[in-house]
Amino acid sequence: MGKSKRKNLAVAMAALGLVAGMSIATQAMAEGERHYAVDGSGGVVKNTGGNCWRAAGGRPSPLEACGDEMPVEEVVVEEVVVVVLDSDGDGVNDDIDKCPGTRAGAAVDQWGCEVVANLTIDLVEGEFAFDSAVLTPAMKAALDDLANQIKESKGHEVVTIIGHTDSTGPEGYNLKLSERRAQAAADHLEAQGIDSITVIGKGELEPVADNSTRDGRAMNRRIEVTTH
């Protein structure tokens, strides 16, 4: 065989190889799986337009460097349910309850400790003398009893003392007098070690009896002590 014929045969075989390679690449792309050509260092080969060359047997898609849409990893979030208990049912959760095992129905403070609650003392026995803020012996005895109840409870009580007068005299003066009466009771309780006391004066605005009678006016000269 002459040189010319052997050369032509080699060219023909090379052309067939190129066509076969293109056929394989085309088949791979037709099957939906893209492969990209890589260079000797393993990097993706791109054309002058910045697009990745596709080639059979190269690096499989997807590749972010070639603009492919990358799969998103699904993040599973586990729901954590926190159960906070109130074992004694007093409305204060166990994690802050300083007095566990409170009896059913008892009034408690913010720490779950029972308090002397909803107790109102209306001191109309042994009323204040006219134009006086001096506590009578009966008033002192009632306040002492209240102080003992508060000190024996595990909770922290808040005490409100409201002073009252009859309607005799100017309204403004009576308001100040009622505040002095309430303060006298507060001072007595504080001497017993009781704190958290609020003092309020109502003057002649909230009578409990008829101010037109002597007995009625006497009953209106009073204080009310409420705990909660």
C-alpha angles and dihedrals in degrees: 000000000000125000092250093056093046090051092050090049092053092050090050092050091049090051090051090051092051091049091048091050092049089048092054092047091048091049092051092051091045090057089061099249112113120208124192128214116245133199128230093279092052096254121138114260115233132187125233089274091060094251121136117247115238119223137164113255094017128117111315123238149281101071122165090208088062095051096256120154105254121220115255116231111232113237115212113208115200115214113231115204114203114202115201113196131213099190098180095041095232094132094255117105119241093243091067101023108119093182109048119186096039112177116260116273095012120142112241139189125238090282095054096256120138116253136192095257138178091012114144123185113196104193104206096132109093092011124207114278116251111288091358136123095188114124116237120227090254091054092049091050092051091048091049090053091051091049091053092051091050093048092050094052121089094222133076112254127204113215125205120192120193122191125207138186138191120256097261112120134010116332093233092052091048090053091056091045091053090052090052091052092051091047091052089058091046091052090052093052093045088054086059091054098261117141137174094067125161119200122206131176120208099174113196095332100101110042120176095196141031111289090202091074130064094233091047093053090049091054091051091058094085149110130231121210119198128183127198 
